Amino acid sequence: MAIALTLSACGSGGDTGTGGGPTSSGGLEKTHLLVGVVPVPSSAPLFIAEKRGFFKEEGLTVKTEIIQAPQAVMPKILNGSMDAFLTSYVSLMAINDSGAAKLKLFQHSQEAAPGVAGVVVAKGSPVKAPADLKGKTIAVNVLKALGQTLTNAHLQEAGLKPEDVKYVPVQFADQLTALSSGKVDAAWLVEPFLTAAKKSGATQIIDTTDGVTAGVPIDGWGVSEQWLTANPKTAAALHRALAKAQQIASADRTAIDEVVPTYTQIPADAAAAMTLGTFSMRPDQAGVQKLADLLQGYGYIKTKVDVAQLFAPLSG
């Protein structure tokens, strides 16, 4: 679900590494952490934690770095210079399936709610319903990822096969241009791009976070198994701070609206108008299993996922 926006605020400063933290570090293995964030609403709990001093309370100094997906920063994750990162469930499962790393979901962030993501067509398009997409081209931000997976499920419900359409990769920011120019027939978009598309006249024909894919888990905070083993006290401290912020995000929409404009280019009025997913403490395990099964069924991962093994003990 990575959105190509620009990071404009990076939390508190401080280099990664050991030492240099508050005197009351409580024996933490590391006090200065680097966390990879995607400038989307799902990252809000981290910035809530920073704003309200939850990291400082735990003896941590957190610096952030913009990422689009963990695949792009795997060297930093593997060598431990990046401590934690926002990741979609799809990316985490795909990386584990590839054998490139052993990652754990450290703290859940968001699961889908109706209206968060969907397939749109240009104004006046002859495509009026999912079944009309047969033989058409659909833009997704990344191939064989969340958008393609969710859309496939809805196409199958409409009687089509995944191979009945052609998916092409187009960045979210470029999808409206691709639609209006006829380069693609439809586009899968997430907020805030989905709302912007509809305001420009595009018509949504599939809500990919409702119906057959309602409640699908979107993303959360990941860490490597190696990092967990090497930094158990730091892991516990980081988790406490993130979990406290997650509780606030789950109960107070205004807390999310306040921080989103500070680390993205989403203006305050647009942030307040966005449709958000659900910020719960833990995802529904059946929903995670459903997503994993979809990924395997479409051949995007090879091995059946044991969902219980995805989660670090601290987030269980």
C-alpha positions in Angstrom: 0.0 0.0 0.0 3.0 2.3 -0.4 2.0 5.9 -1.5 4.7 8.0 -3.1 4.5 11.1 -1.0 7.3 13.1 0.5 8.4 12.9 4.1 8.4 16.3 5.7 9.1 15.5 9.3 11.3 12.7 10.6 10.5 12.4 14.3 13.2 13.0 16.8 16.8 13.1 15.7 19.6 10.8 16.7 21.8 8.3 15.1 21.3 4.6 15.1 23.4 2.5 17.3 24.0 1.7 20.9 24.4 4.2 23.7 23.8 7.9 23.6 20.3 7.6 25.2 18.9 8.8 28.5 20.7 7.8 31.6 17.7 5.7 32.7 17.9 3.4 29.7 17.0 0.4 31.8 19.7 -1.8 30.3 18.4 -1.5 26.7 20.6 -3.0 24.1 20.0 0.0 21.9 18.6 3.4 22.7 18.8 5.1 19.3 16.6 3.4 16.6 16.0 3.9 12.9 12.5 3.0 11.8 11.4 2.8 8.2 8.1 4.6 7.6 5.8 4.9 4.7 4.1 8.3 4.5 0.5 7.0 4.8 -2.0 7.0 7.6 -0.8 3.6 8.9 2.4 5.2 10.1 0.4 7.6 12.4 0.8 5.6 15.6 4.6 6.0 15.5 4.2 9.8 15.2 1.6 9.8 17.9 4.1 8.0 20.1 6.8 10.6 19.3 4.5 13.6 19.8 3.3 12.3 23.2 6.7 11.3 24.5 6.1 7.6 24.7 9.6 6.8 23.2 11.3 9.1 25.6 9.5 7.4 28.5 11.0 4.1 27.4 14.5 5.6 27.1 14.4 5.5 23.3 15.3 8.1 20.6 13.7 7.3 17.3 14.7 8.5 13.9 12.6 7.8 10.8 13.5 7.1 7.2 11.0 7.1 4.3 10.6 3.8 2.6 8.1 2.6 0.0 8.3 -1.1 0.9 10.7 -3.2 3.0 12.0 -5.0 -0.1 13.9 -1.8 -1.0 15.7 -1.6 2.3 16.4 -5.3 3.0 20.2 -4.7 3.3 19.6 -2.3 6.2 17.1 -4.6 7.8 19.4 -7.6 7.5 22.5 -5.8 8.9 20.5 -4.3 11.7 21.0 -0.6 10.8 17.2 -0.3 10.3 15.5 -1.6 13.4 11.8 -1.7 12.5 9.7 -0.7 9.5 6.1 -0.4 8.3 5.2 -3.3 6.1 2.1 -4.5 4.3 1.2 -8.1 5.3 1.6 -9.0 1.6 5.2 -7.8 1.6 6.1 -9.5 4.9 4.7 -12.8 3.7 6.3 -12.5 0.3 9.8 -11.8 1.8 9.5 -14.7 4.2 8.3 -17.0 1.3 11.3 -15.9 -0.8 13.7 -16.9 1.9 15.4 -13.5 1.7 14.8 -12.9 5.5 12.8 -14.1 8.4 10.5 -11.2 9.4 7.9 -11.0 12.2 4.9 -8.7 12.6 5.8 -6.7 15.7 2.7 -4.6 16.1 -0.5 -4.4 13.9 -1.5 -1.0 12.4 -4.5 -1.1 10.1 -7.0 -3.4 8.6 -9.4 -2.5 5.8 -12.7 -0.8 6.1 -15.1 0.0 3.3 -14.0 2.8 1.1 -10.3 2.6 1.8 -9.3 1.2 -1.6 -11.1 0.4 -4.9 -11.1 0.1 -8.6 -12.2 3.2 -10.6 -12.8 3.9 -14.3 -12.7 7.2 -16.2 -15.8 9.3 -16.5 -18.0 8.1 -19.3 -16.3 4.7 -19.4 -18.3 1.8 -20.9 -17.1 -0.3 -18.0 -20.0 -0.2 -15.5 -19.5 -3.3 -13.4 -16.7 -5.8 -12.5 -17.8 -8.3 -15.2 -17.2 -5.5 -17.8 -13.5 -5.6 -17.0 -12.9 -8.8 -19.1 -10.1 -8.1 -21.5 -9.3 -4.8 -20.0 -6.2 -3.3 -18.5 -6.0 -2.4 -14.8 -3.3 -0.3 -13.2 -2.0 -1.3 -9.8 0.9 0.3 -7.9 2.8 -2.9 -7.6 2.3 -6.2 -9.4 1.3 -9.3 -7.5 0.7 -7.3 -4.3 -2.3 -6.2 -2.3 -4.2 -4.4 -5.1 -4.0 -7.3 -7.5 -4.9 -9.8 -4.9 -8.0 -8.0 -3.7 -9.1 -7.1 -7.2 -8.8 -10.8 -8.3 -11.1 -11.9 -5.5 -13.8 -9.5 -6.6 -13.3 -10.4 -10.3 -13.8 -14.1 -9.4 -16.9 -13.2 -7.5 -18.2 -11.6 -10.7 -17.4 -14.8 -12.7 -14.1 -13.7 -14.2 -10.7 -15.4 -13.9 -7.6 -13.3 -12.9 -6.1 -14.0 -16.4 -9.2 -12.4 -18.0 -7.6 -8.9 -17.2 -4.2 -7.5 -17.7 -2.5 -5.7 -14.7 0.2 -3.1 -15.3 2.3 -1.2 -12.7 1.5 2.5 -12.5 2.4 4.7 -9.5 -0.7 6.0 -7.6 0.2 9.6 -8.5 0.2 8.8 -12.2 -2.9 6.7 -12.4 -5.4 9.4 -13.1 -3.3 10.5 -16.1 -3.1 6.9 -17.3 -6.9 6.7 -17.0 -7.7 9.9 -18.8 -5.3 9.2 -21.6 -6.7 5.7 -22.2 -3.4 4.0 -21.3 -5.4 1.8 -18.8 -9.1 1.0 -18.6 -9.3 1.0 -14.8 -7.1 1.7 -11.8 -6.8 0.4 -8.3 -6.4 3.3 -5.8 -6.1 3.8 -2.1 -6.8 6.9 0.0 -6.2 9.7 -0.4 -5.9 9.1 -4.2 -9.2 7.3 -4.3 -11.2 10.3 -3.0 -9.2 12.6 -5.4 -10.1 10.4 -8.3 -13.8 10.4 -7.5 -13.8 14.2 -7.1 -12.2 14.5 -10.6 -15.1 12.5 -12.1 -13.8 8.9 -12.0 -16.4 6.2 -11.1 -15.7 3.5 -8.5 -16.9 0.1 -9.7 -15.3 -2.1 -7.0 -14.8 -1.5 -3.3 -11.9 -3.8 -2.8 -12.0 -3.5 1.0 -15.6 -4.6 1.4 -17.7 -7.6 0.5 -15.5 -10.7 -0.1 -12.4 -8.9 1.1 -13.9 -7.0 4.0 -11.6 -6.6 7.0 -8.5 -7.7 5.2 -5.3 -6.8 7.2 -3.3 -4.0 5.5 -0.1 -3.4 7.4 1.8 -3.2 10.6 5.3 -2.8 12.1 7.9 -5.5 11.2 11.2 -6.6 12.6 13.6 -9.3 11.8 13.9 -12.4 13.9 17.6 -11.7 14.2 16.9 -8.2 15.6 14.4 -9.5 18.1 16.9 -12.1 19.4 19.7 -9.5 19.7 17.6 -6.8 21.3 15.0 -8.3 23.6 14.8 -5.4 26.1 14.8 -2.8 23.3 12.1 -4.7 21.5 9.9 -4.7 24.6 10.4 -1.0 25.1 9.6 -0.2 21.5 6.6 -2.4 21.5 5.2 -0.7 24.6 5.5 2.7 23.1 3.9 1.7 19.8 1.1 -0.3 21.5 0.2 2.7 23.7 0.0 4.9 20.6 -2.0 2.3 18.7 -4.6 2.3 21.5 -4.9 6.1 21.1 -5.2 5.8 17.3 -7.9 3.1 17.6 -10.0 5.4 19.9 -9.3 8.9 18.7 -9.5 9.9 15.0 -8.4 13.4 15.8 -5.0 12.1 17.1 -4.4 10.6 13.6 -5.6 13.8 11.8 -3.2 15.9 13.9 0.0 14.0 13.0 -0.7 12.9 9.3 0.1 16.4 7.9 3.4 16.5 9.8 5.0 13.6 8.0 3.2 13.7 4.6 2.1 16.2 2.0 -1.5 15.6 2.9 -3.0 18.9 4.0 -5.0 19.0 7.2 -8.4 19.3 5.6 -7.7 16.3 3.3 -6.4 14.2 6.2 -9.6 14.9 8.1 -11.7 13.9 5.1 -9.9 10.6 4.3 -11.6 7.3 4.8 -9.4 5.3 7.2 -9.2 1.6 7.9 -9.5 0.3 11.5 -6.6 0.9 13.9 -7.1 -2.1 16.2 -4.6 -3.7 18.6 -4.6 -7.0 16.8 -5.9 -8.2 13.4 -8.5 -10.9 13.1 -6.4 -14.1 12.6 -9.0 -15.5 10.2 -8.6 -12.4 8.0 -4.8 -12.8 7.9 -5.3 -16.4 7.0 -7.7 -15.5 4.2 -5.2 -13.0 2.7 -2.4 -15.6 2.9 -4.6 -18.2 1.2 -5.5 -15.7 -1.5 -1.8 -15.0 -2.1 -0.9 -18.7 -2.3 -4.0 -19.4 -4.5 -2.9 -16.8 -7.1 0.7 -18.1 -7.0 2.2 -15.0 -5.5 3.7 -17.1 -2.7 4.6 -20.7 -2.9 4.3 -22.1 0.6 1.2 -22.2 2.8 1.5 -19.7 5.6 1.2 -20.6 9.3 -0.4 -17.4 10.4 0.5 -17.9 14.0 4.2 -17.8 13.1 3.9 -14.4 11.5 3.7 -12.5 14.8 6.4 -11.7 17.2 5.6 -12.9 20.7 5.4 -9.3 22.0 2.5 -8.5 19.5 0.7 -11.8 20.1 
